[in-house]
Amino acid sequence: MISLNYKSLFLLGAAMVAVAPTFSSTTQKTMHDPSLLLWYPQPARQWIEALPVGNGRLGAMVFGDPAADRLQLNDITVWSGGPQPDANRTDGHTHLAEIRKTIREGRYDEAEKLCNQFLTCKANYDQNKYQTLGDLKFEHRLPSGEVRDYRRWLDLNRAVTGMEFKTGDITFYREVFSSAPDNVLVERIGGSKPGSVSFDLALTREEKAQTRFVAPDTLVMTGNTGANLRYEVHARVLARGGTISGADGKLTVTNADEVTVLLTAHTSYVMDYARGYQGADPALAAAQLQRAVAKSYDRLKAGHIADYQRFFQRVTLDLGTTDAAKKPTDERLRAFAAGTPDPALASLFFQYGRYLLISCSRPGNPVPANLQGLWADGLKTPWNGDYTININFQMNYWPAEPTGLSEMHQPMLRHIESLVAPGAKTAQAYFGPGTPGWVTAAKSNVWGWTSPGAKLPWGVWFGSNGWLCQHLWEHYAFTRDRDYLRSVYPVMKGACEFWLTQLVEDTGGKLITSPSSSPENNFKTNAGMRSSVCEGATMELAIVWDLFDNTARACSTLGLDADFKRKIEAARERIRPLQIGKAGQLLEWGEDWDLNAPDPKHRHVSHLYPLHPGRQITALGTPQLAAAARKTLELRGDEGTGWSKAWKINFWARLRDGDHAFKILAEQLRPTAETKVVMTAGGTYPNLFDAHPPFQIDGNFGATAGIVEMLLQSHELYTDPASPNEDRYVIDLLPALPSVWPSGSVTGLRARGGLEVDLKWQAGALHTARISNHGDAAATGRVRLGARTINFTLKPGEIRLLGPQL
């Protein structure tokens, strides 16, 4: 056992190389780390080429046009619609027995009609949409002549985007960042000669907005998205030299040496069901602006970078580099798709996912990241930009804990707690007035939606409460924060109480769910009947098993509710076990119908939940079930939407097949410019946003989590005879290392049990591992490398170094 600061000894495989300097002010130049840089030799022509910045709440997509530049703005609380307390069918429960009987009798088509009639919502969910905040538009007056030496970039290490170019005999520079400590979006604009900065500035939104000029230097936009949300935006221009004037809601800068634009925004939204999600004052934007104005540009920037880097710099990843890494980012995507080796592109994509999560889900966020994180253009965001809680919302937060961003998980965890009150009403409406606990269906949003959707195959699915509760447990599993676990235990218990009353016996006496579905998919029976509702679909059973198991462990950890613990453990043991079908596959439905599937390549592979993110199936602990999961993936195929591919990366990593996981990662990095809805072929946009298509950020986050799973896993539990009631985890080192990454290193990954792990490998084998306990109590676990294991106990702050002799 060694107690020291090992960071200084843990060498990264690639040296830092400086690239061309960029201006951050007239007196300072910045050197970028090329391994953490997106860059392009041309402006963004469309939204999927613009570069994102964000402070959790306030974000922008920066286009970087030399003359007509645009910052498309977002505030994460800007939603249309509002609470819909009458969305539940309050008599839905009166038809439950008939629906269950119809399913039991095999009349699945009739059961689907009944579910669509009685177990769906009675309100228009689609009236609630995440929307743009508006646009900050610049019309720059440049010297005559062509634009030369153009370069646009996003520095992931500093969370700053910028551009440089020349026209005439002047070099122009701009940079943009969104500061969390100062709640302000900042742009610096300058040129290499005095008086070279001139532009017209407009602050606009396409509906329900009014902008006025407030002398001498400010634009103020106010408006609403309807009756339930008001917003206010302030943009102030601070010029060194030159003049500022304004009229008719616009502002003009003439012959300035350098300009700083500060933008703040606020809305009336608060995450409070009892208050109707209203109560904040949009005018707080003005106070935020005044505080930001009191600081110099350099001070704002330094504070922003320091605040951001305390999260981002927790993790490093080096997978090696080639000459391909010298190309612009969009060219790298195309070259990689054509077969050019570029291992550094995978590490860039990994760190981009972490950058995006920090930028759209800060600890103090009023709401969590949605389907597009923070960044969405227009008033009709795809799929409403909501929280789709049958996979996509959860995937957003898969990388939070393992990549050292546990604090970014908090907005999601608060949102889950906020669903308990409306979810209790939904439970009683659809399952009976005396139903305890709470339930959610396939969708949620900032207005507390917990009702089912409009129709099958997606709308009638009630397994999401258990999956959401998995995140409550995972936050504890990684942090070992018992006070936190105690605070959320009632939420987990409430979900268990709901399911204890709703599980029914199958014909063999096992517990199943009914009615039951597998999200967004449908089946065909051996007799040719098509439907999407059955009893005992695998995903729901696996989620309920996972919920009961995690909650029982919470009872043990906290030393409370012993009788309830015994109750849910007994129910867990009665849940129908996972089943293997005639093709050797894991069954998706209540019967062996998988080979009849109307869509055998469906993007959802929901029945593999027990493999990932669950832990009921492990490659070494349950080899027969793992083989069935592999067969399911082979039957399903590797194609899919961007987020579907991301999930499959995680599946194959859990099966310890790193080369197959990398194959799918490489396919996810396939370049695309498609923005119309496509359900079969995902990819990656020029700005590295994930393409469903269209853009969905969950694919970015799922891929980042998948890369972790290839290098480090910690989901598998073992029993410690000395502490049989404690959750003990196997720390699996390099479980799915692909052959294309023979040497590399990673520092700062987190493992369950409160551990931090650094790894270095050479020639496909572990060279050095560093495991430390970052919790405030002793940590006990088991390290695995291949077939070899070693048990350990670490005191708080203690470190263990491991090498090939493990």
Secondary structure, DSSP 8 states (H G I E B T S, - for coil): -B-S-GGGT---SS-----S-EEEETTEEE---GGGEEEESS--SSGGGSEEEESSSEEEEE---SSEEEEEEEETT-BSS---TT-S-TTGGGGHHHHHHHHHTT-HHHHHHHHHHHSS-SS-GGG--B---EEEEEEE---SS--EEEEEEEETTTTEEEEEEEETTEEEEEEEEEETTTTEEEEEEEESSTT-EEEEEEEE-SSSEEEEEETTTEEEEEEEEETTEEEEEEEEEEEESSEEEEETTEEEEEEESEEEEEEEEEESB-S-GGGTTB---TTHHHHHHHHHHTS-HHHHHHHHHHHHHHHHTT-EEE----GGGGS-HHHHHHHHHTT---HHHHHHHHHHHHHHHHHH--TT-SS--BTTBT---SSS-GGGG-EETTTHHHHHTTTTTTTT-GGGGHHHHHHHHHTHHHHHHHHHHHH-TT--S----SEE-TT---S--SSTTTSS---HHHHHHHHHHHHHHHH--HHHHHHHHHHHHHHHHHHHHH-EE-TTS-EE-SSB--TT--EE-TTS-EES-BS--HHHHHHHHHHHHHHHHHHHHHT--HHHHHHHHHHHHHB----B-TTS-B--SSSS-GGG-SSTT-S--GGGTTTTT--S--TTTSHHHHHHHHHHHHHH-S-B-HHHHHHHHHHHHHTT-HHHHHHHHHHHT-B----S--SSB-EE-TTS-EESSSB-THHHHHHHHHHHHHHEE---EE--TTSTTS-EEEEEESTT--TT--SEEEEEEEETTTEEEEEEEETTEEEEEEEEE-SSS-EEEEEEETTEEEEEEE-TT-EEEE-TT-
